[in-house]
Amino acid sequence: MPTTRVQLALNVTDLAAATAFYTAMFGVPPHKQREGYANFAVEDPPLKLVLIEKPGDGDRLNHLGVEAETSEEVTAALTRFRGAGLEATLAENDVCCHAAQDKVFVTAPDTPTGWWEYYAVTDDSATNPDGESTSVCAASCEAKAAADGGTCCS
């Protein structure tokens, strides 16, 4: 895997149909599947594709991110973002998308949630059966998104 890859999280109506389509399209099976959730670790092109089942949700784009290999890369990104004058918030040991992650939320214009996440998975099998996020940033995002009638990274 390259050092980083873009993450694209999509809201889908039918998880089974979407999973079958992306398995055929990228030629790889899902890396992880849970109820209402699947993700793909695609090597070519380097992509982390996340599918979140949300029937009836008109917004297809859930959120955007960059997956890094290590927490040190996340820390380096935080330093680079702040050095460039970007608003960035660190969330360590965040449980989100059925994994524990160290991540940075960097405020961005014209994105569905108002931010990108830059993260490294620290535990791919975190004990969190409901897939609920523990991050203050994600919880704040969910509250704002719910008030605006949108979605966040659930």
Secondary structure, DSSP 8 states (H G I E B T S, - for coil): --SEEEEEEEEES-HHHHHHHHHHHHS---SEEETTEEEEEETTTTEEEEEEE-TT-S--EEEEEEEES-HHHHHHHHHHHHHTT--EEEEEEEEETTEEEEEEEEE-TTSSSSEEEEEEEEETT-S-TT-----HHHHHHHHHHHHHT-----
